[in-house]
Amino acid sequence: MKKMLILLLVSFMILGMNISVAAQDDQLTVGVTTVTLRHQFFIDIDEGIKEAAAEHGIELFTNDPNVNAQEQVSAIEDYMVMGVDGLIVIGTDPAAIVPAVDEAAEQMPVVTIDMKLETDSVDSFVGTLNDEAGEQLGEYTKNYINSELDGSAQIAIVSWLESNIQQQRVEGFERALAGMENVEILQPQPGYDREESMNTVENILQSNPDVDIIYSTAENSVLGAKSALESARAEGVKIVGFDLTPEAADGIKDGIILAMIQQQPKEMGRIALNALVEKINGNEIDPLIPVPVLLYDNENVDEFLN
């Protein structure tokens, strides 16, 4: 089995496939395809998977399609040819990769992380319930508006508009604020990476000078918004968002960021790999394994920094 996998891996390298391997002795083999390894959140998931795989002595193959759904489909097809024992998918698209995932699920156990796919063929989903997490942050924001802004506010949203996950975060956030007559939520604006988010917030400040709060739905949009507000010296505008980093934690301490939802990506990776091993070994696993989020503000951000 191992000789076949090595020969196939060499073939994929010759063909230019973006698959890397952490080789072990002749043990269980697991294929992983992520979204991208250019964002810290997905890097952390990858680290959790690798840590758990090392504990089990698993031979791990990792594919980075860099947000390209077709590249991810190709990787899944490659793993089927290689005959790995199990598959972990962090989806680039909830629908486009489903036919390949469904086919793989006929051959091996499949666990997904972070994004729920539009299929019932996978054995388990591990991740944040993003709609509920967005609602939790919305409730926090609602309390801030009522206590500090007399119940009136204009909110701008900066988000990766193509991301199904970030759309869920927006939906939950908006649901928490529904019914607040004096709260205006502007149409979501694009913020995939830090530079785009910074430019977006600069434009928002010019076109909407009365904006009070920026809701940034991921790490890069938070940091881009922070840079824009600092550059504009817009001290009265606050940020709420997702995916805390040390830089964002400093923003909480400085008062420019009110609060952030922090997921537990490394724990997601560990849990997913362990669940997959259980399934490979013939044990039943839960079809839904939610991983709790943490909310950080000025009261508890030191816990993150320490």
C-alpha positions in Angstrom: 0.0 0.0 0.0 2.7 2.4 0.9 4.7 1.8 -2.2 1.6 2.4 -4.3 1.0 5.7 -2.5 4.6 6.8 -3.0 4.4 6.0 -6.7 1.1 7.9 -7.0 2.4 10.8 -5.1 5.4 11.1 -7.4 3.0 11.0 -10.4 1.0 13.8 -8.9 4.1 15.9 -8.3 5.1 15.4 -11.9 1.6 16.5 -13.0 1.9 19.6 -10.8 -0.7 18.6 -8.3 -0.5 20.7 -5.1 -0.4 17.8 -2.6 2.2 17.5 0.2 2.7 14.6 2.5 3.8 13.9 6.0 5.2 10.4 5.7 5.0 7.9 8.5 5.4 4.1 8.6 2.9 1.9 6.9 -0.2 3.2 8.8 -3.6 4.6 8.1 -3.6 7.2 5.3 -5.7 10.4 5.3 -6.2 13.0 2.6 -6.9 16.6 3.5 -8.0 19.4 1.2 -8.3 22.8 2.8 -9.5 26.2 1.5 -6.1 28.0 1.5 -3.0 28.0 3.7 -2.6 31.7 3.2 -4.9 32.7 6.1 -4.1 32.0 9.7 -7.5 30.5 10.5 -6.9 27.6 8.0 -3.3 27.3 9.0 -4.4 26.7 12.5 -6.9 24.0 11.4 -4.1 22.4 9.5 -1.8 22.4 12.5 -4.5 20.8 14.6 -5.0 18.0 12.0 -1.2 17.4 11.9 -0.9 17.3 15.7 -3.6 14.7 16.0 -2.3 12.7 13.0 1.1 12.5 14.6 -0.4 11.1 17.8 -2.1 8.4 15.7 0.9 7.7 13.5 -1.1 8.6 10.4 0.3 9.2 7.0 -1.1 12.6 6.1 -1.5 14.1 2.6 -2.5 17.8 2.4 -3.8 19.8 -0.6 -4.0 23.6 -0.8 -6.3 24.6 -3.7 -6.0 28.3 -2.8 -9.8 28.9 -2.8 -10.2 27.2 -6.2 -13.2 24.8 -6.1 -12.0 22.9 -9.3 -8.6 22.4 -7.8 -10.2 21.0 -4.7 -12.4 18.6 -6.8 -9.2 17.4 -8.5 -7.5 16.8 -5.2 -10.5 14.7 -4.0 -10.4 12.7 -7.2 -6.6 12.2 -6.7 -7.2 10.9 -3.1 -9.7 8.4 -4.4 -7.2 7.1 -6.9 -4.5 6.9 -4.2 -6.9 4.9 -2.0 -6.5 6.8 1.2 -8.4 5.4 4.2 -10.2 8.6 5.0 -10.8 12.2 3.8 -11.1 15.6 5.5 -12.6 18.4 3.5 -12.6 22.1 4.4 -14.8 23.2 1.6 -14.2 26.0 -0.9 -17.9 26.0 -2.0 -20.9 24.3 -0.4 -22.3 23.0 -3.7 -19.6 22.9 -6.4 -17.5 20.2 -4.7 -20.4 18.0 -3.6 -20.4 15.5 -6.6 -16.7 14.7 -5.9 -17.4 14.5 -2.1 -20.4 12.2 -2.7 -18.2 9.9 -4.8 -15.5 9.8 -2.3 -18.0 9.0 0.5 -18.9 5.8 -1.3 -15.2 4.7 -1.0 -14.1 6.1 2.4 -15.2 8.0 5.6 -15.4 11.7 5.0 -15.4 14.5 7.7 -15.9 18.2 6.8 -14.7 21.2 8.8 -15.8 24.8 8.9 -18.2 24.8 6.0 -21.3 22.6 5.8 -21.7 21.1 2.4 -25.0 20.6 0.6 -25.0 16.9 1.0 -25.9 14.2 3.5 -23.2 11.8 2.4 -20.5 13.0 4.8 -20.0 11.2 8.1 -19.6 14.3 10.3 -19.3 18.1 10.2 -17.0 19.7 12.7 -17.0 23.5 13.2 -18.5 26.7 14.4 -22.3 27.2 14.1 -21.6 30.5 12.3 -25.2 31.7 12.2 -25.5 31.4 16.0 -22.0 33.0 16.5 -23.1 35.9 14.4 -26.2 36.3 16.5 -24.2 36.2 19.7 -22.0 39.1 18.5 -25.1 40.9 17.3 -26.6 40.7 20.8 -23.4 42.1 22.2 -23.6 45.0 19.7 -27.3 45.5 20.5 -26.5 46.0 24.1 -23.7 48.4 23.3 -26.0 50.5 21.0 -28.6 50.7 23.7 -26.2 51.6 26.5 -23.7 53.8 24.7 -25.5 55.2 21.7 -29.0 55.7 23.0 -30.4 53.0 20.8 -29.4 54.6 17.6 -26.6 53.6 15.2 -25.5 53.2 11.6 -23.6 49.9 11.0 -21.5 49.0 8.0 -20.6 45.4 7.1 -17.3 44.4 5.5 -17.2 40.8 4.4 -16.0 38.3 1.9 -19.2 38.4 -0.1 -18.6 35.1 -1.9 -18.2 33.2 1.4 -21.2 31.1 2.5 -19.9 31.0 6.0 -19.5 34.8 6.3 -23.0 35.2 4.8 -24.3 33.1 7.7 -22.4 35.4 10.2 -24.1 38.4 8.7 -27.6 36.7 8.8 -27.2 35.9 12.5 -25.9 39.4 13.3 -28.8 41.0 11.5 -31.3 38.8 13.2 -30.1 39.9 16.6 -30.6 43.6 15.6 -34.0 43.1 14.0 -36.7 45.4 15.3 -34.3 48.2 16.4 -36.1 51.0 14.7 -33.2 53.5 15.0 -30.5 51.1 13.7 -29.6 51.3 10.0 -27.5 48.4 8.6 -25.8 49.3 5.3 -25.4 46.9 2.5 -22.4 44.5 3.0 -19.3 45.7 1.2 -16.3 43.6 -0.1 -13.5 42.6 2.2 -11.6 39.4 1.3 -8.1 40.4 2.3 -6.7 43.2 4.5 -5.9 45.6 1.6 -9.4 45.4 0.1 -11.0 45.7 3.5 -9.0 48.8 4.3 -9.9 50.4 1.0 -13.6 49.5 1.5 -13.7 51.1 5.0 -11.9 54.2 3.7 -14.7 54.5 1.1 -17.4 53.9 3.7 -16.1 56.7 5.9 -16.2 59.1 3.0 -19.7 58.1 1.7 -21.2 57.5 5.2 -19.7 60.0 7.6 -22.3 59.1 10.3 -21.3 55.4 10.5 -20.9 54.2 14.1 -19.9 50.6 13.9 -18.0 48.4 11.4 -18.9 44.7 11.5 -16.1 42.7 10.0 -16.8 39.1 9.4 -13.3 37.7 9.4 -9.7 38.2 10.5 -8.5 40.2 7.4 -11.5 42.5 7.3 -11.1 43.3 11.0 -7.4 44.2 10.5 -8.1 46.2 7.3 -10.9 48.1 9.0 -8.6 48.8 12.0 -5.9 50.2 9.7 -8.5 52.5 7.9 -9.9 53.8 11.1 -6.5 54.5 12.5 -5.4 56.3 9.3 -8.5 58.4 9.3 -8.3 59.0 13.1 -12.0 58.1 13.2 -12.0 57.6 17.0 -15.8 57.5 17.3 -16.2 54.5 15.0 -15.9 51.0 16.6 -15.3 47.5 15.2 -16.9 44.2 16.0 -15.8 41.1 14.2 -14.6 37.5 13.9 -11.2 35.7 14.4 -9.1 37.3 17.0 -5.4 37.8 16.5 -2.7 39.5 18.7 -3.0 42.6 16.6 -6.8 42.7 16.9 -6.4 42.0 20.7 -4.3 45.2 20.9 -7.1 47.0 19.1 -9.5 45.8 21.8 -7.2 47.2 24.5 -6.9 50.5 22.6 -10.6 50.8 22.4 -11.0 50.8 18.6 -12.4 47.2 18.6 -15.4 46.5 20.9 -15.5 42.8 20.8 -14.6 39.7 18.7 -15.8 36.2 18.3 -12.9 33.8 18.5 -13.2 30.3 16.9 -11.1 27.4 17.9 -9.6 26.3 14.6 -6.8 24.1 15.9 -9.3 22.3 18.1 -11.5 21.8 15.0 -8.6 20.1 13.2 -7.9 17.9 16.1 -11.5 16.9 16.7 -12.0 16.2 13.0 -9.0 13.9 12.6 -9.9 12.0 15.8 -13.5 11.6 14.6 -12.3 10.3 11.2 -10.0 7.8 12.8 -13.0 6.5 14.9 -15.0 6.1 11.8 -12.2 4.4 9.9 -12.0 1.9 12.8 -15.6 1.1 12.4 -17.1 3.2 15.2 -20.1 5.5 15.0 -19.5 9.2 15.2 -21.8 12.2 15.7 -23.0 13.7 12.4 -22.6 17.2 13.9 -19.8 18.2 16.2 -20.1 21.9 17.1 -17.0 23.6 18.4 -17.9 26.5 20.8 -16.8 30.0 20.2 -15.4 32.5 22.7 -16.3 36.2 22.8 -13.5 38.6 23.8 -13.8 42.3 24.8 -11.9 44.6 27.1 -13.0 42.6 30.1 -11.3 39.4 29.2 -8.9 40.0 26.2 -5.9 39.6 28.5 -6.8 36.0 28.8 -6.2 35.7 25.0 -2.9 37.7 25.1 -1.6 35.6 28.0 
